[in-house]
Amino acid sequence: MNTGRQIGDKSVAGHRTVLPGDTIGILGGGQLGRMMALAGTAMGYRFVTLDPTPDAPSSHTAHQIIAEYHNIEAARELAKKSDVITYEFENVDAGVASVLEEESYVPQGSQLLYTTQHRIREKQAIEKAGVPVAPYRVIEGLDSLKQAVEELGLPCVLKTATGGYDGKGQFVIRHAEQLDEAFTELTASGKELVLEQFISFQCEISVITARSPQGEVKSFPVSENIHVNNILHLSIVPARVTEQVQREARRLAERLATSMNTVGLLAVELFVTEEGKLYVNELAPRPHNSAHYTMEACVTSQFEQHVRAICNLELQDTDLLSPVVMVNVLGQHLDAVVQRAGEHDEIATELGVIPKLHLYGKSESKTNRKMGHINLLCKDVQEALDWVEHTNIWR
């Protein structure tokens, strides 16, 4: 493995500077790795990924090692080919990340990965940083659940501590009669459980923050997120919340990134109550779906900023260049979106919207599977929202 080059023979707390021309290894070969490689390739970096799926999206932009994430020998092969290693999603094997941390250069480390893979550990880390989360209780059995419901009240949300995403691994309990059903359904996985108080929120927002090994921190504009069937549908920027809420959200996200010694990106999802209070819902130590809008609408994209952070380069500006709405393209939308791409878009012309299509190159399209996204550049976000409605693709 190339040991990496250092500017002026300097490093910060053991971190080295990885320059263009060097190779970035990615644990995970999905669309986030693909877009990371596209951004980094433009900067002059080479990429290699580890992913068990043949012809994974990242394989179109990087060399792919086809192996399971828990395969230590494959991980060591990745290390030999890489000057720096990162990950594109948080469910990669933390044990493998730990081995790589010892035997190669993983500036993000394994601790943040270990923390964010587990909802209870994550909540404890957020609280330690002095950042609010929804009241919660660790559940150790059915009696423990009944006691927690009495303390937190109804409705509340029972979640598995690990493995849940896009609404999976959780059960909204609205009536006491649902306790047995919720407990039985989620304990079938054998995972630890946590009960959260249901937060009545005005909207959901997210902030993506980058932090370099030198402690430089920069956050992106706040995104307002709308979900359909627990899957992100729209990200709206600027978010339709007050400037005060936006400033506080960015402050909390930057505080978490610093407290957790983040290197690279940290995505922070938050609930906004009617009173303007903020509660952190989830964290993700990687590029995030809700920040895809940065690819055209910001001075620097989230993917370039992540590359810059893990390579110990100076972070760049995150200013918003244009209002934007990101809309996800799921399997059921793909054919209509592709067909529309080959036609004159009269609706976009009429509304003054500029659609920027990104497809992920996945070999199989399935209902509710993320196949791509469209960034809708506009003068006002309502114009982009009107475009989504009038195309009749996302009915």
N, C-alpha and C positions, 0 to 999 in steps of 0.2 A: 504494500500500500504506500502510495505517496504520502509522506508525512506532512505535507502542506507547507506553504511558504508564509513568512511573517513579514509584515511591513516594518522596516527598521529593526528587525530581529526582536520585536516586542510582542508579548502576548499579555492577556488580561486574565489573571487568576487561572492560568492553565489553558485559556482559550487561544487558539491560533487563528490567523486570518487566512482564509481559503480564497484564492484569487481565480478570476476567469481563466479557463483552460483546465482547471482541476475537475474532479468528478464528484458529483453528489449522489449518494446512495439513498434510496427511499424504501422504507418498510411499508409495503402496500402499493398496489398498482392500479388503483381506481382513477376516477376522473380528477380528484384533487391532485394526485401525483402527476397526471397528464398535464394539467394546466400549470402546475409548478414547473414541470420540465419545459413547457413551451416558453414560459417567462424566463427561466434560467438559461435556456439555450440561446435566446436572443442576447443574453449578457455574456455568452461565451463559455458557459459551463457544459460539461457532459453529465449524463445521468444513467444510472443503473437502478433497477427496481427488483424487489423480491415480492412475488405474489403467486398464490397457488393456481390461479385461473389462467389457462393458456389464452393468448391473444387478449390480455387485459388491456383496458384503455391506455395505460401508460406505456405499453409495449410499442405503441405507434410513435412515441417520442423518446424512448429510452431503451437500452438493452434490458431484457427481462430475465431474471433467474426464476424458473418455475419450481416452487417448493412451498410447503406449508410454513406458516409463520413461526411455528414452534421448532422448526428444523434448525438445530444449532449449527450443523455443518454448512447448510445453505447460507445462514446468517454470516458465518465466517468467510464464505466466498464473497458475499456482498462487501464485507469489510475490506477484503484484499483488493477489490476493484475500486474502492471509494476513498476519497480524501476527507469526507465528512458524511455523516449519516443522519437522516431525519426520518420522520414518519408522517403519513398522510391521514391516518385515522387512529383513534385512541384504543381500539380493540386489538391491536397487535399484541403479541405475547410480551408482557413486561419482563419475564425472565430472560427472553432473548435480548431485549433492549438492555437489560442489566449486564449480560455477558459482553455485548458490543460496547457498552460504556467502559468496561474494564480493558477490552482488547483493541478498541479502535477509538475514533473521535466522534462522540455523540454529544454535541454541546447542550442539547436539551436535557440530557440525562434521562434517568428512568424514574426518578421520584415523582415528577409531575404526571407522568403517564400512569404510575401506580396509584396516585391520588385520584385522578379524574376517571379512572376505570371503575370506581366504586363510589356510589352516591353518598354513603355515610362518611367515608373519608373525605370526600369532596366538600360536603357541608361543614365538616369540622374545620377544614382548612380555610373555607370562606369566613367562618365565624372568627377564626384566629386572626384573620386580617382586619377584623372589625367591620365587616361588610354584612348587611342584613340578608338572611334567607328566611323563607317561610318556616314558621314553627314546625318542628318534626319530632318524631319519636322512633327509636330503634325497636323493631318488633321481634320478640323472641318466642312467641307462641300465640295461640288464639286468645288466651286470657290477657296476655300483654296487649293484643290488638284491641280488645274490648275496653281495657283501661285507657289506652291511648285515645280511642275515639271519644270517651267520656271527657278527657282532658282537652282535646283539640276541637271537638264538636264536629257536626256534619254540615255540609259535605266535606269529605277529605279524600285524599288520593293515596292508595296503597301501591308501592312500587318495589320491584326487585332492586337490590343494591347494585347488581351488575347486569350488563347485557341488553338493557332496554334502549330503544331508539325508535323514532317515528311513531310514538304511541304504544310500542310493544312493551310488555313487562309492567303494565300498570292497570289499575282498576279504580275507577271513580266510585266511591261509596257515598250514596245519597240517602240511604235508609238503613236503619239498624238491621233490618232483615237480610241485608246483603253481606253482612260480616262473614258468615260461614262460607258463602260462595266465593267471595274475594280471597279469603285466606286459602281455601282449597285450591283455587285456580292458580294462584301465584306460588304457593309452596310446592306445587308439582315439579317445578324446575329445580328444587333443592337449594335455591339461592337465599341469601339473607334478604330481609324485608325492611322497609322504612315507610312510615306513615307521615304524610305531609298535610298540614292544614290547607284547605282549598282557599286560594287567594282570589277574591273577586277583583278582576283587573279590567282596566279600561282598554289596554292593548299590551302586546308583547313587543319588546325591542331587543336589539343586540348591538354590542360594540365589539369590534375586533381591535386588539391592541398588539403592537409589536414591541419586543424588548431585545436589545442587543446584549452580548456578554459584558459590555462596558457599562450597562445600566441605563443606556439611552432608551427612552420610552416614547412611542408615538401611537396615538389611536386614530381610527378611521371615523368618519361621520356616523352618527347613530342611524340604524335601520329600523323601520317599523315593519314587523313581520306578521303576515296573515297565513294561517294554516287551514288546510282542508283535509279532513280525515286524518288529522295528526301529522300531515306531511306539509312542509313549507310550500306555500303556493306563491305568495308575493313578498317581495322586500321593497319597501317604499322609502326613498331618500330624497329630500330631507324627511325625517320622521315627523308625523303630524302630532307632535307633543311640544310643550313649551321649551324655550331656550334654556330655562333653568333646569328642566328635567334632562335635557340633552347634556348640559355641562356636568350635572351630577352623575349621570350614567358613565360618561367618559372618565370622570374622576375616580369612580369606584372601580372601573375596569383597569385603569392604570395602577391603582393601589393594589389590586389583586395580582397583576403581573409582577409588580415589584416584590410584594410579600412572598409570592410563590417562586421567586427567582427564575421566572420564565426566560427562556431564550427562544426566539421565534415568535409565533403568533399564539395568542390566547383569545378565544371567542367567549364572550360573556353574554348569556341570554338572561333577560330581566323581565319581570312583570311590572307594569305601571298601574297603580291604583287610581281611582277617581280623585283621590286627594293629592295625587302626584308623588306618593311614596314609591320607592323602588325596592324590589326583592330579587335577588339573584336566583334564577331557576336552575341553570346548568352551565357548565364550563366545557370547552373543548380546546385542547392544546395543539391546534392545527388550523389550516385554512378552513373556512366555513361557508356553507351554502348561502347564508344571508349576506355575505360580503362579495359575492360574484359581481355585483354591480360595480365594484372598484375597477374592473378590467377596462372599461371605457370611461367611466364617469369620474375617476379620481386621477390626480397627477401621477400617483404610483398605485399599482394594483396590489392586492393582498398577497399575491403569489410572488411578485418581485420583492416585496418587503420581507416576506418570510425567508427567501433566499439570502437577501442582504443580511438579515439578522443572524442566521445560523452560520454564515460565512464571515461574520464579524466585520461587515462593511458598514459605513455610515448609513443610517436610516434616512429615507427621503420623505418629502412632503406628502401629506395625505389629503390635501385640500380637494373639495368637490368642484369639479369643472362644470357639471350640468345636473339638474334634477334628473332622477332616473327611477324606473321601476323595473325590478328583476322578476320575471315570471318563469317558474319551473316548467320544463317540458317533460311530462311523464309518458310512459309507454302508450297510453290511450290517446295522447295528443300528437305523437310523433308523425304519423302519416300526413295529417292535415298541416302541420308546421312545415314539413319538407315540401309539400305541394305548394304552399303559399310562398315559400322562398323562391320558387321559379316563376312567380307571377308579379305583375305590377301591383303594388300595395296601395290601392286608392284610399283606404281608411287611414293609413299612416300619412299619406300626402295631405289629406284633408285636415287631419288633426295636428300636423307638424311634428310627428313622432318619428324617430329614427330607430328602427329595430336592428339590433346586433345579435345574430344567432350564433350560439355555441353548442355543438353536438359532441358527445363524449366518445363516439366510436364503439359503443357496446355491441357485442355480436348478437344479442337477443333482446328484443323489446317485450316487456311485460307490463301489464296494468300496474300502475302506481310505482313503477321503477323509474328512477331519475335517469333520463336519456339525454338531457341537455338543458339549456336555459336561454332566455332572450333578455338582453338588456335594452330597455326602451328609453332612449335619451329624449328629453322633452324640455319645454319651457316651464311647464307646470305638471306636477305628478297626476293631476286629474285627467290630463290629455292621455297619458299612458294608460291609466286605469280604464278610460273610455275605449282605447284600442283593444285591450284585453276583452272587454265586454262585447264590443261590436264584431270581433272576428268570429265569435261563437265557437271557438275551439275549446275553451275552458268552461263549458256549460255544467 
